[in-house]
Amino acid sequence: MSLLEDVVLDLERHSAREGWDSAPRLYALVRSTELRRTEPDLADRLGLPPDADTLTALEQPALPENDPIEDTLASIAWPDAVEGCAIVMERVVLPPEAEDDIPEDEAEAAAFAASHPAREDVRMIVGVTRDGQRHSALRLRRHDSDDQVLTGPDLVPALAEALAATFEPDEPPER
């Protein structure tokens, strides 16, 4: 199992213990060896063993509540010491047959989804690394069990792309 898979699954287990209906959370992923070198007191507080070589998830400040996640991620650039990032978020998913009935207005659409009898609550944990690795974990509320968690590199490709873009240098302006 890769370091990224380990940290995504750790975040999934941590989120499961906290329960449902949580705000999205963003994490910087830093090598424990780098964290121990640059922030030894923090590494000690986190209980990182001196010889550990893992990815450590450092929770970032709360994401803006009213901004779309994609817009928020598009404004992020990580320092070189950050090897990856991960996000934990919940969404309501509707079956394809409900798509034609979804109202155009965003607030009405949210209310429609929240009250739809076939809605499915899903918690997504998506992590990416600077070198292009990706891993995800999904848990459905109606199958809220550790042995029912789906995992894989491409479960939420659009979100993984948005996270990966936080590591891409800004494009120079066209001339």
Order of alpha helices (4+ residues) and beta strands (2+ residues): alpha-beta-alpha-alpha-beta-alpha-beta-alpha-beta-beta-beta-alpha
